[in-house]
Amino acid sequence: MLTLTEIIIMVVVAALFGCYVVTSIILLKYPHILHKKKNVKFRPRHISHRGGAGENLENTMTAFRFASDLGTEMLEIDCHITKDGQVVVSHDNSLKRSCGVEGEIIDYDYKDLPPIQGMLSLDFMSSFQIHGGSDRQIPLLRDVFQAFPTMPINVDIKINNDDLISKVNDLILEFDRESLTAWGNRSSEVTSKLYKKNPDVPLIFSMQRVLLLLLTFYTGILPFLPLKESLFEVLMPGALLSGDKFNRPLNRKMRFLLKLADILMMRPTLLQHLERRGIQTYLWVLNSEEEFERAFKLGSTGVMTDFPTLLKDFLDKNYPELQKEKGYQSVETM
C-alpha cells in the first residue's frame, strides 16, 4: 500500500507533467509567446535545383539564366574552392562525374578546370539524361551574384573549408546579399562555422540538427527550444519510393525505412509550427506534379525541382493569382 508521501509525490509528478504537456501544446501553436518570429526577406515557392538540372546542364550560367527568365524565385547552387582560391559553382569536388576526368576542383587553378561533359544524369531520376549545349564552363560564384543581383540564392557549402566559408561570406558582403542568400551544409560543424562567420545570413538546418528537431518535436521540447536556423530544407522521403529514382530497385528494408522517415518528417503540425516561427520549409528534389501537390498540401513554403518549367506550369494552373501577382509570364508568351 502506498504511503501518503508516495501518493503526494505521484500527484505532484503527474501535475508537473500535465503542465508540461499543456504548455508545450500552447507554445506549439503560439510560439511567439516565447520566440521572436524570424524575418526572412525572401519567400520562394519555385526553386530551381542546381539551376534546373533536368532542363540544362546543372550549375551553369545557361541553366541559371533559363530558370531566371522562366520566373524561378530562387536558385539552388553548390560551391567549392579552387587551388588558387576561386569560389566556383559545382556540386561535386571530384571532377569524375561532371567532367569525366580524374582529380578534384581543389587541386586545380580555375583557368585549368576542364569543361563539363555534354551529357549528365540526374541524381534523383537516374534514367533521365540531360544533353547540354555549348555552355560547359564551371562558373564562378562572383559571376552568378553579379548576373542575378536581386535573385535569392541558396548556397550549399559543399566542404568543410575555412577559406571557402570566408570567401563566400566576402562575396555575400561585397554584393550586399545578406538578405538574399541562404547557406548551409549537412554537417553541423560546418553550419556552426557559417553561423559564427555571419549570423545575418539565413541558415539551413544540418542533418544532425534535423534529427534533433524531430526528436524535440516528438518529445514536446521543440516549442521551448530556440533555433538559430531559418530554413528547414529537407528531402521528402516518400518521393524516393517511385521506380525511376535509382539505378536498382529498392529492397524491402530500404522501402520500410523511407516510409518510416516520411511518416516522421512530413508532419503538417511540425511545418506549421516552424512557419509560425518564421522558419521556411523547402522540400527536395521533387520532379512530378503529384510530388508538387503533396508538398504544398503538407505546408511546404517552396519546392526544389530539376524541372523548373514543369513546376512553373503546376503553379500557373493551381496558384494563378499568386503567379500573376509575382509577374510570371506564360511559356507561350516568353
DOGU-657554 format. One line per 3 residues: for each residue x, y negated, z of C-alpha. Coordinates in Angstrom, 2 decimals, padded with zeros to 5 digits, always signed. Layout:
% residues N
X/Y/Z  ... $
% end
This chain:
% residues 334
+000.00/+000.00/+000.00  +001.29/-003.45/-000.94  +002.29/-005.82/+001.79 $
+000.95/-009.37/+001.94  +004.35/-010.71/+000.89  +004.43/-008.44/-002.16 $
+000.93/-009.49/-003.16  +001.84/-013.18/-002.84  +004.96/-012.64/-004.97 $
+002.92/-010.86/-007.65  +000.32/-013.64/-007.69  +002.99/-016.34/-007.94 $
+004.79/-014.49/-010.76  +001.53/-013.99/-012.63  +000.63/-017.66/-012.19 $
+004.05/-018.82/-013.40  +003.88/-016.50/-016.40  +000.39/-017.74/-017.19 $
+001.58/-021.36/-017.01  +004.50/-020.49/-019.31  +002.21/-018.86/-021.88 $
-000.30/-021.72/-021.83  +002.42/-024.38/-022.06  +004.10/-022.52/-024.91 $
+000.82/-022.32/-026.85  +000.14/-026.03/-026.31  +003.65/-027.06/-027.40 $
+003.48/-024.72/-030.39  +000.53/-026.75/-031.66  +001.62/-030.14/-030.32 $
+005.45/-030.15/-030.39  +005.55/-033.97/-030.47  +004.86/-033.86/-026.73 $
+008.43/-032.64/-026.23  +010.27/-033.26/-029.51  +010.67/-036.24/-031.79 $
+009.49/-035.39/-035.32  +012.29/-035.27/-037.87  +012.10/-037.81/-040.68 $
+013.41/-036.15/-043.84  +013.23/-038.65/-046.72  +012.51/-036.09/-049.44 $
+009.72/-033.52/-049.67  +010.13/-031.33/-052.78  +007.65/-028.73/-053.91 $
+009.59/-027.93/-057.09  +013.21/-026.84/-056.50  +015.46/-025.59/-059.30 $
+017.73/-022.77/-058.12  +021.25/-023.40/-059.50  +019.53/-025.89/-061.78 $
+017.21/-023.23/-063.19  +019.37/-020.17/-063.82  +016.68/-018.43/-065.86 $
+016.45/-021.16/-068.50  +020.04/-022.42/-068.78  +023.44/-021.24/-067.62 $
+023.46/-021.68/-063.87  +025.10/-024.67/-062.20  +025.86/-026.52/-065.44 $
+025.12/-030.13/-066.30  +022.84/-028.88/-069.08  +020.77/-026.95/-066.54 $
+020.60/-029.94/-064.20  +019.55/-032.34/-066.97  +016.89/-029.96/-068.26 $
+015.40/-029.49/-064.78  +015.53/-033.22/-064.08  +013.82/-034.09/-067.38 $
+011.18/-031.46/-066.62  +010.38/-033.16/-063.33  +012.03/-030.99/-060.68 $
+012.10/-032.63/-057.26  +015.32/-031.04/-056.02  +018.40/-029.33/-057.46 $
+019.87/-026.43/-055.52  +023.62/-026.07/-056.13  +026.69/-024.32/-054.72 $
+030.10/-025.82/-054.04  +033.70/-024.62/-053.93  +037.07/-026.37/-053.94 $
+039.92/-026.01/-056.41  +043.63/-025.71/-055.73  +044.07/-029.43/-056.47 $
+041.26/-030.43/-054.10  +038.39/-030.99/-056.56  +034.88/-030.09/-055.40 $
+033.22/-028.02/-058.11  +029.72/-026.64/-058.56  +029.76/-022.85/-058.77 $
+028.04/-020.06/-056.87  +030.99/-017.66/-056.73  +034.53/-018.34/-055.63 $
+035.52/-015.33/-057.76  +035.60/-016.08/-061.46  +034.85/-012.49/-062.49 $
+031.05/-012.68/-062.82  +030.70/-016.22/-064.11  +033.79/-016.50/-066.32 $
+034.84/-012.91/-066.95  +038.39/-013.37/-065.65  +040.25/-012.36/-062.51 $
+041.08/-014.88/-059.81  +039.30/-017.36/-057.58  +038.38/-021.01/-058.00 $
+040.53/-021.99/-055.05  +043.60/-020.60/-056.88  +043.13/-022.83/-059.97 $
+043.61/-026.52/-060.65  +040.39/-027.95/-062.04  +041.80/-028.54/-065.52 $
+042.79/-024.88/-065.75  +039.42/-023.35/-064.83  +038.12/-021.06/-067.60 $
+034.72/-021.64/-069.26  +031.57/-019.92/-068.05  +030.56/-016.83/-070.01 $
+027.87/-017.30/-072.63  +025.55/-014.74/-071.05  +024.75/-014.21/-067.36 $
+022.29/-012.02/-065.45  +020.04/-013.33/-062.69  +020.77/-012.30/-059.11 $
+017.08/-011.88/-058.35  +015.92/-010.43/-061.67  +018.63/-008.01/-062.71 $
+017.07/-007.03/-066.03  +016.97/-010.64/-067.26  +019.92/-012.21/-069.05 $
+020.25/-015.87/-069.95  +022.13/-016.82/-073.11  +023.78/-020.21/-072.77 $
+024.61/-022.92/-075.24  +027.73/-024.96/-075.74  +027.95/-026.31/-072.17 $
+030.06/-023.78/-070.31  +032.12/-026.08/-068.11  +032.12/-025.74/-064.34 $
+031.10/-029.27/-063.29  +032.44/-031.50/-060.56  +030.15/-032.39/-057.69 $
+031.11/-036.02/-058.31  +029.66/-035.82/-061.82  +026.40/-034.32/-060.52 $
+025.98/-037.04/-057.90  +026.78/-039.69/-060.48  +024.36/-038.29/-063.09 $
+021.41/-037.92/-060.66  +021.66/-040.81/-058.19  +018.07/-040.52/-056.92 $
+017.61/-036.75/-057.10  +017.55/-034.82/-053.80  +020.27/-032.18/-053.97 $
+020.55/-029.06/-051.84  +024.22/-028.15/-051.39  +025.30/-024.69/-050.31 $
+028.83/-024.96/-048.91  +029.98/-021.51/-050.01  +033.17/-021.01/-047.98 $
+034.48/-021.91/-044.56  +037.00/-024.53/-045.67  +037.50/-027.75/-043.71 $
+038.87/-029.59/-046.74  +035.79/-028.66/-048.76  +033.47/-029.87/-045.99 $
+035.35/-033.17/-045.66  +035.42/-033.82/-049.40  +031.71/-033.05/-049.84 $
+030.94/-035.43/-046.99  +033.18/-038.09/-048.54  +031.23/-037.81/-051.79 $
+027.91/-038.00/-049.96  +029.05/-041.21/-048.29  +030.57/-042.64/-051.47 $
+027.31/-042.19/-053.39  +025.15/-043.24/-050.41  +023.37/-039.88/-050.40 $
+022.93/-039.06/-046.71  +019.14/-039.25/-047.06  +019.13/-037.45/-050.43 $
+021.36/-034.46/-049.68  +020.84/-031.30/-047.66  +023.66/-028.92/-046.83 $
+024.20/-025.57/-045.19  +025.80/-022.14/-045.18  +024.72/-018.71/-043.99 $
+027.43/-018.88/-041.29  +026.69/-020.70/-038.02  +030.38/-021.53/-037.72 $
+030.19/-023.49/-040.96  +026.86/-025.19/-040.20  +028.23/-026.28/-036.82 $
+031.12/-027.93/-038.65  +028.71/-029.60/-041.08  +026.57/-031.00/-038.28 $
+029.63/-032.24/-036.40  +031.02/-033.84/-039.57  +027.81/-035.72/-040.37 $
+024.63/-035.19/-038.31  +022.74/-037.64/-040.56  +022.70/-035.17/-043.46 $
+019.70/-032.78/-043.18  +020.97/-029.37/-042.11  +019.81/-025.93/-043.31 $
+019.41/-023.06/-040.83  +022.23/-020.50/-040.89  +021.39/-016.78/-040.89 $
+022.19/-016.46/-037.20  +020.01/-019.45/-036.38  +017.15/-017.97/-038.44 $
+017.34/-014.83/-036.31  +017.42/-016.95/-033.15  +014.42/-018.92/-034.42 $
+012.43/-015.71/-034.93  +013.43/-014.34/-031.53  +012.40/-017.51/-029.74 $
+009.17/-017.73/-031.74  +008.03/-014.25/-030.74  +009.06/-014.72/-027.10 $
+007.35/-018.10/-026.82  +010.58/-020.04/-026.21  +010.66/-021.86/-029.56 $
+008.30/-024.72/-028.60  +010.69/-025.67/-025.76  +013.85/-025.39/-027.88 $
+015.48/-028.46/-029.52  +016.52/-027.83/-033.13  +019.29/-029.65/-034.99 $
+018.23/-028.24/-038.37  +015.78/-029.95/-040.71  +015.30/-027.24/-043.37 $
+014.11/-023.66/-042.93  +015.38/-022.28/-046.22  +014.87/-018.53/-046.37 $
+014.29/-015.58/-048.62  +010.72/-014.32/-048.97  +011.48/-010.63/-048.27 $
+008.31/-009.39/-049.95  +009.45/-010.86/-053.24  +012.25/-008.28/-053.38 $
+009.80/-005.38/-053.46  +008.95/-005.72/-057.15  +010.72/-003.34/-059.50 $
+012.82/-005.80/-061.51  +014.81/-007.39/-058.68  +017.66/-004.88/-058.54 $
+019.55/-002.56/-060.87  +018.32/+000.51/-058.99  +015.03/+001.37/-057.23 $
+014.83/+000.62/-053.52  +014.85/+003.64/-051.22  +012.12/+004.19/-048.63 $
+014.18/+002.82/-045.74  +015.02/-000.41/-047.57  +011.40/-000.93/-048.60 $
+010.31/-000.45/-044.99  +012.90/-002.94/-043.72  +011.88/-005.53/-046.33 $
+008.20/-005.13/-045.45  +009.00/-005.48/-041.75  +011.15/-008.56/-042.38 $
+008.35/-010.05/-044.47  +005.81/-009.49/-041.68  +008.11/-011.08/-039.08 $
+009.32/-014.04/-041.14  +006.32/-015.06/-043.23  +004.10/-016.23/-040.38 $
+001.90/-019.26/-041.17  +001.87/-020.17/-037.46  +005.67/-020.42/-037.49 $
+005.76/-022.54/-040.63  +003.00/-024.79/-039.27  +004.96/-025.34/-036.05 $
+008.09/-026.24/-037.99  +006.05/-028.59/-040.20  +004.69/-030.37/-037.13 $
+008.30/-030.91/-036.03  +009.23/-032.37/-039.42  +011.17/-029.25/-040.46 $
+010.52/-028.29/-044.07  +010.34/-024.71/-045.38  +011.78/-023.69/-048.76 $
+011.25/-020.08/-049.92  +013.55/-018.45/-052.48  +014.12/-017.17/-055.08 $
+010.60/-016.89/-056.48  +010.09/-016.26/-060.19  +006.41/-015.43/-060.74 $
+003.07/-017.23/-060.31  +001.99/-014.62/-057.75  +005.05/-015.41/-055.64 $
+004.50/-019.18/-056.01  +000.88/-018.84/-054.93  +001.71/-016.78/-051.87 $
+004.49/-019.16/-050.79  +002.25/-022.22/-050.86  -000.62/-020.37/-049.17 $
+001.76/-019.42/-046.36  +002.55/-023.12/-045.88  +005.91/-023.44/-047.59 $
+006.90/-027.03/-048.33  +008.63/-026.06/-051.54  +009.58/-023.16/-053.77 $
+013.00/-022.46/-055.21  +012.95/-020.83/-058.64  +015.16/-019.76/-061.53 $
+012.37/-020.77/-063.94  +011.57/-024.47/-063.46  +009.19/-024.57/-066.44 $
+007.11/-021.72/-065.01  +006.89/-023.42/-061.62  +006.03/-026.74/-063.22 $
+003.18/-025.14/-065.19  +001.91/-023.50/-061.99  +001.93/-026.81/-060.14 $
+000.27/-028.60/-063.07  -002.51/-026.02/-063.03  -003.02/-025.74/-059.29 $
-001.99/-029.16/-057.97  -002.80/-031.59/-060.84  -003.43/-034.57/-058.56 $
-000.06/-034.16/-056.88  +001.73/-033.78/-060.19  +000.07/-036.87/-061.64 $
+000.99/-038.86/-058.55  +004.63/-037.84/-058.91  +004.69/-038.79/-062.57 $
+005.24/-035.33/-064.03  +004.87/-035.02/-067.78  +003.47/-032.00/-069.54 $
+005.91/-029.88/-071.53  +003.99/-030.59/-074.73  +004.49/-034.35/-074.48 $
+008.14/-034.37/-073.48 $
% end
